[in-house]
Amino acid sequence: MVKEPVKSKRRDRYVASKLLERRRRNLRRFLTKGEFALWQRLRRQDTGYRFRRQTSIGSYIVDFYCHELKLIIEVDGGIHETQEAYDTRRDGWLKSMGYAVLRVNNEECVYNLEGILQIITAKVEELKG
C-alpha cells in the first residue's frame, strides 16, 4: 500500500519519507555530467529565476525545479529509454498538479549547453507571459 505524501509547510513541496530525503541527498552528491553542467548555469540564475536541484514533489524527485514558475527540468540519460511508461505516468501526474515539465538530453547538456539554455529561456518566457 502506497502512502500519500504529507503536505509540507515549505511551499508546495512534499516530504514523503526519510528514505526519499536520503535518496535526494545521494542524487545531489552524484550528478551526471549533464546535470552538473546545467546546474552550474542554473545556480547562477542565468535564466533570471531561482532553481533548486533534486527536489521532492509528491513521491517523485525532480532534477531541477523553479517554484516561481512551477517549472521542472528533467535531464534524461540512457536509463530513460527503458522507462518511458514510468516517465509518461510521472509527467502526467506532475502536469495534472499544475507543473510544466521540460525534458532535456544529458548528452546535449554536456556538448550543447548554450542550446539547452536557449530552450530553457524560451520555456521561461512562455510561462512568464
N, C-alpha and C positions, 0 to 999 in steps of 0.2 A: 504494500500500500504506500503510495507516494503522498507525503505530507505537503500541504500548501505552504509556501514560504511565509514567514511572518513579516508584516509591513514594518519597515524601519522608520524611525523618526528622521532619518537623514534623507531628505528629498524624496525621490520616487524610487529609490533603490530598495532592494530586499536583502535581508540576511537570512539565508536558508539554513545554514548549519556551520558548525566549526570545521567540518570536512571541506565544505565549499570554500571557506576562508583560507584553509591551508593550501588548497588547490590553486586559488588565486595568487597567493604569495609565491608558490612554486612557479607558476606561469610567468610572474613578473621577473623572477630570477633568471629564467632560461628562455629569453626571447629568441625567435628566429632572426636571421639576418635582416629579412624584410621588415619585421616588426620593430627591430632595433633602429633601422634607418628611418622608418616613418616616425617613430616615437621621438627621435632627436629633433625632427622638424615640428611635430605637433606640440611638443612640450614648450617650444619657444613661441608658441601661439602664432605661427606663420599664417594661420587662417583667420586670426583675429578673435578666436574663441578658445576657451579652456577645455582641454580634453583630459580624461582620466584613462588609465590603461588597466586591463584585466579587472573589470568591474562586474559585480553580480547584478543581474536584472532578472527577477523571478528566480528560477532554479538554473539559469544559464549564466555563463561567464562570457562577456563580450570583450573583444580585443581593445577597442578604443571607444569612448563614449563622451559626447558633449551634451551635458544636461540642458543647457540653454536652448539648444536646437532639437533635442531628443534625437540626435543623430548617432548611429552606431556604425563604426567602420570595422569590418572583419577582413583580416589578412588571411587569404586562403593558400595553403600549401598543398602538397601532394595528397595528404590524407583526405582532403575534402572531395577528391574524385571518387572515393569509395563510400562516402557517407552523404550522398546527395539527398536521400529521403529524409535523413535526420536534419540536414541544413534547411530543407524546404519547410519541414514542420516547425522548426525553431524560428525561421524567418517569418512564417505565417503568424505564429503566436506573438512575436515582437511587434509586427506591423499591426496586429489587432489591438495591441496595447497602446498604439499611437506613436511608435518609434519608426524612424526612417532607417533602413539598413542599406549600407553601401559595401559591396564586396569587391576587394582588390586582390590581385595575384601577388604572392610572396616574391616571386622572381622579378616581377615588374617593379616592386618597391626597392629592390637592390639595384637593378640596371636601368630603370627609367623613373626615378623618384620624382623628378620635376613634372613628368607627365601625370603621375598619380596625384601629385599635389594640385595640378590644374583640374583634375576630375573632382577632387575633394572640394576645391574652391568653388567650382560650378555648382556642386550639390549644396554647399553652404549658402550660396547666393539664392538658389532655388527655394530653400527652406526659409530664408530670411524674408523673402519678398512675398 
